[in-house]
Structures are given as C-alpha cells and as structure tokens.
Amino acid sequence: MSIESGISIVAVPQIPDIFRVARSVKIPVFAQHVDGAGAGSFTGHITAECIRDAGARGTLINHSERRLNYLT
C-alpha cells in the first residue's frame, strides 16, 4: 500500500471519466493531458480549468501517447 511504502499513487483515467473517478476514490486523480490554452476560441482543447473543475489535482506531462516537442 501507498502508506506502508511511502510511494504516491494516483489515478489517471481518460478525460471524460475524471469527474466520476475523482468522486469515487480517495487518492489524487490526474489528467492524461492538458493543453496550454485558456478560455476562448480553443474548441477541442482540454484546459487546466476544465480538468481542475472535474476534480483532477494534476496532469501527466509528455504522456507517451501525447508527446510534446518544445524544441521546434
């Protein structure tokens, strides 16, 4: 268990399930990805406010299926 080992455990469900999972577990829930877009004309982007309001307490950065390249 996390308490015994000192290792943090988080749940990382798909975006549509964050709200439901966050209400059902006692461990932190993270998003698999968040876009760096704010409010406004960003249809299709997942904002930090959106995942926070759904109950997520963080996000993965550079998920293997959503790699980010800041060098270009």
Biopython code that builds the backbone (N, CA, C, O; Angstrom):
import numpy as np
from Bio.PDB.StructureBuilder import StructureBuilder

atoms = [
    (1, "MET", "N", (0.820, -1.195, 0.000)),
    (1, "MET", "CA", (0.000, 0.000, 0.000)),
    (1, "MET", "C", (0.860, 1.253, 0.000)),
    (1, "MET", "O", (2.021, 1.221, 0.406)),
    (2, "SER", "N", (0.296, 2.333, -0.447)),
    (2, "SER", "CA", (0.995, 3.603, -0.539)),
    (2, "SER", "C", (1.483, 4.084, 0.828)),
    (2, "SER", "O", (2.606, 4.576, 0.941)),
    (3, "ILE", "N", (0.676, 3.952, 1.841)),
    (3, "ILE", "CA", (1.049, 4.421, 3.184)),
    (3, "ILE", "C", (2.238, 3.635, 3.715)),
    (3, "ILE", "O", (3.156, 4.211, 4.299)),
    (4, "GLU", "N", (2.223, 2.345, 3.517)),
    (4, "GLU", "CA", (3.310, 1.497, 4.012)),
    (4, "GLU", "C", (4.610, 1.712, 3.242)),
    (4, "GLU", "O", (5.685, 1.694, 3.842)),
    (5, "SER", "N", (4.537, 1.912, 1.941)),
    (5, "SER", "CA", (5.737, 2.013, 1.107)),
    (5, "SER", "C", (6.262, 3.440, 0.981)),
    (5, "SER", "O", (7.435, 3.641, 0.664)),
    (6, "GLY", "N", (5.408, 4.431, 1.224)),
    (6, "GLY", "CA", (5.799, 5.817, 1.038)),
    (6, "GLY", "C", (5.749, 6.260, -0.418)),
    (6, "GLY", "O", (6.179, 7.366, -0.748)),
    (7, "ILE", "N", (5.230, 5.410, -1.282)),
    (7, "ILE", "CA", (5.123, 5.719, -2.704)),
    (7, "ILE", "C", (3.744, 6.300, -2.986)),
    (7, "ILE", "O", (2.731, 5.732, -2.580)),
    (8, "SER", "N", (3.708, 7.427, -3.679)),
    (8, "SER", "CA", (2.431, 8.056, -4.028)),
    (8, "SER", "C", (1.778, 7.316, -5.186)),
    (8, "SER", "O", (2.445, 6.905, -6.135)),
    (9, "ILE", "N", (0.479, 7.156, -5.092)),
    (9, "ILE", "CA", (-0.305, 6.503, -6.140)),
    (9, "ILE", "C", (-1.391, 7.475, -6.577)),
    (9, "ILE", "O", (-2.063, 8.079, -5.740)),
    (10, "VAL", "N", (-1.562, 7.626, -7.883)),
    (10, "VAL", "CA", (-2.621, 8.474, -8.419)),
    (10, "VAL", "C", (-3.400, 7.694, -9.471)),
    (10, "VAL", "O", (-2.872, 6.779, -10.102)),
    (11, "ALA", "N", (-4.650, 8.067, -9.646)),
    (11, "ALA", "CA", (-5.471, 7.503, -10.725)),
    (11, "ALA", "C", (-5.377, 8.449, -11.912)),
    (11, "ALA", "O", (-5.402, 9.668, -11.743)),
    (12, "VAL", "N", (-5.269, 7.885, -13.124)),
    (12, "VAL", "CA", (-5.148, 8.710, -14.328)),
    (12, "VAL", "C", (-6.136, 8.178, -15.378)),
    (12, "VAL", "O", (-5.734, 7.516, -16.335)),
    (13, "PRO", "N", (-7.424, 8.471, -15.191)),
    (13, "PRO", "CA", (-8.430, 7.980, -16.145)),
    (13, "PRO", "C", (-8.464, 8.835, -17.403)),
    (13, "PRO", "O", (-7.815, 9.878, -17.477)),
    (14, "GLN", "N", (-9.225, 8.381, -18.388)),
    (14, "GLN", "CA", (-9.414, 9.202, -19.578)),
    (14, "GLN", "C", (-10.219, 10.437, -19.183)),
    (14, "GLN", "O", (-10.959, 10.419, -18.199)),
    (15, "ILE", "N", (-10.069, 11.488, -19.945)),
    (15, "ILE", "CA", (-10.658, 12.791, -19.623)),
    (15, "ILE", "C", (-12.156, 12.724, -19.268)),
    (15, "ILE", "O", (-12.550, 13.309, -18.259)),
    (16, "PRO", "N", (-13.004, 12.040, -20.049)),
    (16, "PRO", "CA", (-14.432, 12.047, -19.714)),
    (16, "PRO", "C", (-14.769, 11.388, -18.375)),
    (16, "PRO", "O", (-15.852, 11.611, -17.834)),
    (17, "ASP", "N", (-13.853, 10.580, -17.838)),
    (17, "ASP", "CA", (-14.120, 9.868, -16.587)),
    (17, "ASP", "C", (-13.528, 10.536, -15.357)),
    (17, "ASP", "O", (-13.714, 10.031, -14.250)),
    (18, "ILE", "N", (-12.823, 11.650, -15.507)),
    (18, "ILE", "CA", (-12.172, 12.289, -14.351)),
    (18, "ILE", "C", (-13.184, 12.607, -13.257)),
    (18, "ILE", "O", (-12.946, 12.289, -12.091)),
    (19, "PHE", "N", (-14.294, 13.219, -13.604)),
    (19, "PHE", "CA", (-15.280, 13.616, -12.597)),
    (19, "PHE", "C", (-15.772, 12.412, -11.793)),
    (19, "PHE", "O", (-15.799, 12.447, -10.563)),
    (20, "ARG", "N", (-16.152, 11.367, -12.488)),
    (20, "ARG", "CA", (-16.700, 10.174, -11.836)),
    (20, "ARG", "C", (-15.647, 9.489, -10.957)),
    (20, "ARG", "O", (-15.941, 9.087, -9.831)),
    (21, "VAL", "N", (-14.425, 9.357, -11.472)),
    (21, "VAL", "CA", (-13.360, 8.705, -10.714)),
    (21, "VAL", "C", (-12.975, 9.547, -9.501)),
    (21, "VAL", "O", (-12.802, 9.010, -8.407)),
    (22, "ALA", "N", (-12.841, 10.850, -9.681)),
    (22, "ALA", "CA", (-12.448, 11.731, -8.581)),
    (22, "ALA", "C", (-13.446, 11.667, -7.422)),
    (22, "ALA", "O", (-13.063, 11.813, -6.262)),
    (23, "ARG", "N", (-14.704, 11.451, -7.736)),
    (23, "ARG", "CA", (-15.731, 11.340, -6.697)),
    (23, "ARG", "C", (-15.753, 9.967, -6.041)),
    (23, "ARG", "O", (-16.383, 9.785, -4.999)),
    (24, "SER", "N", (-15.063, 8.993, -6.651)),
    (24, "SER", "CA", (-15.153, 7.611, -6.187)),
    (24, "SER", "C", (-13.922, 7.097, -5.448)),
    (24, "SER", "O", (-13.993, 6.055, -4.798)),
    (25, "VAL", "N", (-12.792, 7.805, -5.533)),
    (25, "VAL", "CA", (-11.563, 7.311, -4.925)),
    (25, "VAL", "C", (-11.012, 8.314, -3.917)),
    (25, "VAL", "O", (-11.365, 9.494, -3.937)),
    (26, "LYS", "N", (-10.147, 7.827, -3.043)),
    (26, "LYS", "CA", (-9.557, 8.696, -2.022)),
    (26, "LYS", "C", (-8.109, 9.047, -2.329)),
    (26, "LYS", "O", (-7.411, 9.607, -1.483)),
    (27, "ILE", "N", (-7.658, 8.724, -3.523)),
    (27, "ILE", "CA", (-6.310, 9.082, -3.955)),
    (27, "ILE", "C", (-6.417, 10.201, -4.984)),
    (27, "ILE", "O", (-7.480, 10.383, -5.577)),
    (28, "PRO", "N", (-5.347, 10.953, -5.211)),
    (28, "PRO", "CA", (-5.416, 12.027, -6.206)),
    (28, "PRO", "C", (-5.710, 11.489, -7.607)),
    (28, "PRO", "O", (-5.292, 10.388, -7.966)),
    (29, "VAL", "N", (-6.428, 12.278, -8.377)),
    (29, "VAL", "CA", (-6.743, 11.946, -9.768)),
    (29, "VAL", "C", (-6.033, 12.963, -10.654)),
    (29, "VAL", "O", (-6.133, 14.169, -10.426)),
    (30, "PHE", "N", (-5.319, 12.478, -11.660)),
    (30, "PHE", "CA", (-4.614, 13.320, -12.617)),
    (30, "PHE", "C", (-5.238, 13.134, -13.984)),
    (30, "PHE", "O", (-5.854, 12.104, -14.259)),
    (31, "ALA", "N", (-5.079, 14.131, -14.844)),
    (31, "ALA", "CA", (-5.485, 14.032, -16.248)),
    (31, "ALA", "C", (-4.334, 13.416, -17.036)),
    (31, "ALA", "O", (-3.177, 13.519, -16.628)),
    (32, "GLN", "N", (-4.642, 12.780, -18.156)),
    (32, "GLN", "CA", (-3.609, 12.223, -19.014)),
    (32, "GLN", "C", (-2.921, 13.307, -19.830)),
    (32, "GLN", "O", (-1.797, 13.116, -20.295)),
    (33, "HIS", "N", (-3.584, 14.440, -20.007)),
    (33, "HIS", "CA", (-3.029, 15.537, -20.809)),
    (33, "HIS", "C", (-3.809, 16.803, -20.504)),
    (33, "HIS", "O", (-4.987, 16.746, -20.148)),
    (34, "VAL", "N", (-3.165, 17.921, -20.642)),
    (34, "VAL", "CA", (-3.835, 19.217, -20.571)),
    (34, "VAL", "C", (-3.178, 20.108, -21.620)),
    (34, "VAL", "O", (-1.963, 20.059, -21.815)),
    (35, "ASP", "N", (-3.984, 20.915, -22.289)),
    (35, "ASP", "CA", (-3.459, 21.823, -23.299)),
    (35, "ASP", "C", (-3.128, 23.167, -22.660)),
    (35, "ASP", "O", (-3.726, 23.544, -21.652)),
    (36, "GLY", "N", (-2.205, 23.866, -23.229)),
    (36, "GLY", "CA", (-1.811, 25.176, -22.722)),
    (36, "GLY", "C", (-2.704, 26.289, -23.224)),
    (36, "GLY", "O", (-2.238, 27.412, -23.416)),
    (37, "ALA", "N", (-3.954, 26.008, -23.436)),
    (37, "ALA", "CA", (-4.902, 27.003, -23.941)),
    (37, "ALA", "C", (-5.747, 27.530, -22.793)),
    (37, "ALA", "O", (-6.041, 26.808, -21.840)),
    (38, "GLY", "N", (-6.127, 28.773, -22.894)),
    (38, "GLY", "CA", (-7.013, 29.366, -21.909)),
    (38, "GLY", "C", (-8.439, 29.397, -22.434)),
    (38, "GLY", "O", (-8.764, 28.754, -23.433)),
    (39, "ALA", "N", (-9.263, 30.136, -21.761)),
    (39, "ALA", "CA", (-10.651, 30.260, -22.193)),
    (39, "ALA", "C", (-10.716, 31.035, -23.508)),
    (39, "ALA", "O", (-9.866, 31.882, -23.786)),
    (40, "GLY", "N", (-11.711, 30.739, -24.291)),
    (40, "GLY", "CA", (-11.886, 31.460, -25.547)),
    (40, "GLY", "C", (-12.075, 30.516, -26.709)),
    (40, "GLY", "O", (-12.695, 29.463, -26.566)),
    (41, "SER", "N", (-11.553, 30.879, -27.840)),
    (41, "SER", "CA", (-11.763, 30.122, -29.077)),
    (41, "SER", "C", (-10.763, 28.978, -29.213)),
    (41, "SER", "O", (-9.914, 28.993, -30.104)),
    (42, "PHE", "N", (-10.861, 28.012, -28.351)),
    (42, "PHE", "CA", (-9.960, 26.862, -28.373)),
    (42, "PHE", "C", (-10.764, 25.567, -28.384)),
    (42, "PHE", "O", (-10.494, 24.664, -27.592)),
    (43, "THR", "N", (-11.738, 25.470, -29.265)),
    (43, "THR", "CA", (-12.564, 24.289, -29.355)),
    (43, "THR", "C", (-11.699, 23.052, -29.537)),
    (43, "THR", "O", (-10.818, 23.020, -30.397)),
    (44, "GLY", "N", (-11.953, 22.045, -28.730)),
    (44, "GLY", "CA", (-11.204, 20.801, -28.836)),
    (44, "GLY", "C", (-10.009, 20.725, -27.915)),
    (44, "GLY", "O", (-9.386, 19.669, -27.808)),
    (45, "HIS", "N", (-9.669, 21.817, -27.245)),
    (45, "HIS", "CA", (-8.560, 21.800, -26.299)),
    (45, "HIS", "C", (-9.069, 21.470, -24.896)),
    (45, "HIS", "O", (-10.189, 21.835, -24.535)),
    (46, "ILE", "N", (-8.258, 20.792, -24.121)),
    (46, "ILE", "CA", (-8.579, 20.487, -22.735)),
    (46, "ILE", "C", (-7.820, 21.490, -21.869)),
    (46, "ILE", "O", (-6.590, 21.473, -21.829)),
    (47, "THR", "N", (-8.545, 22.352, -21.185)),
    (47, "THR", "CA", (-7.907, 23.392, -20.389)),
    (47, "THR", "C", (-7.650, 22.912, -18.961)),
    (47, "THR", "O", (-8.304, 21.989, -18.474)),
    (48, "ALA", "N", (-6.694, 23.551, -18.306)),
    (48, "ALA", "CA", (-6.397, 23.225, -16.911)),
    (48, "ALA", "C", (-7.618, 23.478, -16.030)),
    (48, "ALA", "O", (-7.880, 22.721, -15.095)),
    (49, "GLU", "N", (-8.351, 24.525, -16.324)),
    (49, "GLU", "CA", (-9.553, 24.824, -15.547)),
    (49, "GLU", "C", (-10.588, 23.716, -15.674)),
    (49, "GLU", "O", (-11.269, 23.378, -14.706)),
    (50, "CYS", "N", (-10.701, 23.158, -16.861)),
    (50, "CYS", "CA", (-11.661, 22.080, -17.109)),
    (50, "CYS", "C", (-11.323, 20.848, -16.275)),
    (50, "CYS", "O", (-12.199, 20.278, -15.623)),
    (51, "ILE", "N", (-10.071, 20.440, -16.293)),
    (51, "ILE", "CA", (-9.723, 19.230, -15.538)),
    (51, "ILE", "C", (-9.769, 19.491, -14.033)),
    (51, "ILE", "O", (-10.126, 18.602, -13.260)),
    (52, "ARG", "N", (-9.406, 20.710, -13.616)),
    (52, "ARG", "CA", (-9.499, 21.049, -12.188)),
    (52, "ARG", "C", (-10.960, 21.000, -11.732)),
    (52, "ARG", "O", (-11.268, 20.430, -10.686)),
    (53, "ASP", "N", (-11.848, 21.595, -12.513)),
    (53, "ASP", "CA", (-13.263, 21.612, -12.152)),
    (53, "ASP", "C", (-13.864, 20.215, -12.132)),
    (53, "ASP", "O", (-14.840, 19.968, -11.424)),
    (54, "ALA", "N", (-13.288, 19.302, -12.905)),
    (54, "ALA", "CA", (-13.769, 17.918, -12.924)),
    (54, "ALA", "C", (-13.242, 17.130, -11.731)),
    (54, "ALA", "O", (-13.723, 16.030, -11.461)),
    (55, "GLY", "N", (-12.260, 17.675, -11.012)),
    (55, "GLY", "CA", (-11.753, 17.006, -9.823)),
    (55, "GLY", "C", (-10.306, 16.547, -9.900)),
    (55, "GLY", "O", (-9.791, 15.969, -8.944)),
    (56, "ALA", "N", (-9.638, 16.798, -11.033)),
    (56, "ALA", "CA", (-8.234, 16.394, -11.156)),
    (56, "ALA", "C", (-7.363, 17.333, -10.338)),
    (56, "ALA", "O", (-7.636, 18.528, -10.226)),
    (57, "ARG", "N", (-6.301, 16.759, -9.765)),
    (57, "ARG", "CA", (-5.372, 17.566, -8.965)),
    (57, "ARG", "C", (-4.031, 17.752, -9.666)),
    (57, "ARG", "O", (-3.119, 18.372, -9.117)),
    (58, "GLY", "N", (-3.911, 17.217, -10.878)),
    (58, "GLY", "CA", (-2.675, 17.357, -11.629)),
    (58, "GLY", "C", (-2.819, 16.747, -13.005)),
    (58, "GLY", "O", (-3.910, 16.332, -13.397)),
    (59, "THR", "N", (-1.730, 16.690, -13.735)),
    (59, "THR", "CA", (-1.733, 16.106, -15.069)),
    (59, "THR", "C", (-0.392, 15.443, -15.347)),
    (59, "THR", "O", (0.629, 15.811, -14.766)),
    (60, "LEU", "N", (-0.408, 14.488, -16.218)),
    (60, "LEU", "CA", (0.845, 13.926, -16.712)),
    (60, "LEU", "C", (1.422, 14.923, -17.705)),
    (60, "LEU", "O", (0.679, 15.640, -18.375)),
    (61, "ILE", "N", (2.720, 14.969, -17.799)),
    (61, "ILE", "CA", (3.384, 15.826, -18.779)),
    (61, "ILE", "C", (4.170, 14.928, -19.714)),
    (61, "ILE", "O", (4.939, 14.075, -19.270)),
    (62, "ASN", "N", (3.978, 15.122, -21.000)),
    (62, "ASN", "CA", (4.661, 14.350, -22.036)),
    (62, "ASN", "C", (4.269, 12.869, -21.998)),
    (62, "ASN", "O", (5.128, 11.988, -22.054)),
    (63, "HIS", "N", (2.980, 12.612, -21.902)),
    (63, "HIS", "CA", (2.425, 11.254, -21.940)),
    (63, "HIS", "C", (2.950, 10.540, -23.185)),
    (63, "HIS", "O", (3.102, 11.163, -24.236)),
    (64, "SER", "N", (3.219, 9.276, -23.078)),
    (64, "SER", "CA", (3.806, 8.537, -24.205)),
    (64, "SER", "C", (2.935, 8.565, -25.457)),
    (64, "SER", "O", (3.445, 8.412, -26.566)),
    (65, "GLU", "N", (1.642, 8.755, -25.294)),
    (65, "GLU", "CA", (0.753, 8.811, -26.447)),
    (65, "GLU", "C", (0.401, 10.248, -26.833)),
    (65, "GLU", "O", (-0.402, 10.475, -27.737)),
    (66, "ARG", "N", (0.998, 11.200, -26.151)),
    (66, "ARG", "CA", (0.753, 12.619, -26.451)),
    (66, "ARG", "C", (2.049, 13.392, -26.196)),
    (66, "ARG", "O", (2.107, 14.311, -25.379)),
    (67, "ARG", "N", (3.075, 12.981, -26.926)),
    (67, "ARG", "CA", (4.409, 13.567, -26.721)),
    (67, "ARG", "C", (4.453, 15.029, -27.131)),
    (67, "ARG", "O", (3.839, 15.445, -28.114)),
    (68, "LEU", "N", (5.194, 15.790, -26.349)),
    (68, "LEU", "CA", (5.370, 17.212, -26.611)),
    (68, "LEU", "C", (6.797, 17.465, -27.069)),
    (68, "LEU", "O", (7.738, 16.863, -26.551)),
    (69, "ASN", "N", (6.955, 18.347, -28.031)),
    (69, "ASN", "CA", (8.277, 18.683, -28.527)),
    (69, "ASN", "C", (8.442, 20.198, -28.460)),
    (69, "ASN", "O", (7.909, 20.930, -29.293)),
    (70, "TYR", "N", (9.173, 20.647, -27.476)),
    (70, "TYR", "CA", (9.356, 22.078, -27.292)),
    (70, "TYR", "C", (10.582, 22.618, -28.029)),
    (70, "TYR", "O", (10.873, 23.811, -27.949)),
    (71, "LEU", "N", (11.291, 21.767, -28.735)),
    (71, "LEU", "CA", (12.500, 22.202, -29.437)),
    (71, "LEU", "C", (12.211, 22.787, -30.812)),
    (71, "LEU", "O", (13.094, 23.394, -31.418)),
    (72, "THR", "N", (10.992, 22.616, -31.318)),
    (72, "THR", "CA", (10.682, 23.111, -32.665)),
    (72, "THR", "C", (9.847, 24.371, -32.599)),
    (72, "THR", "O", (9.490, 24.930, -33.636)),
]
sb = StructureBuilder()
sb.init_structure("model")
sb.init_model(0)
sb.init_chain("A")
sb.init_seg("    ")
for serial, (resi, resn, name, xyz) in enumerate(atoms, 1):
    if name == "N":
        sb.init_residue(resn, " ", resi, " ")
    sb.init_atom(name, np.array(xyz, "f"), 0.0, 1.0, " ", f" {name:<3s}", serial, name[0])
structure = sb.get_structure()
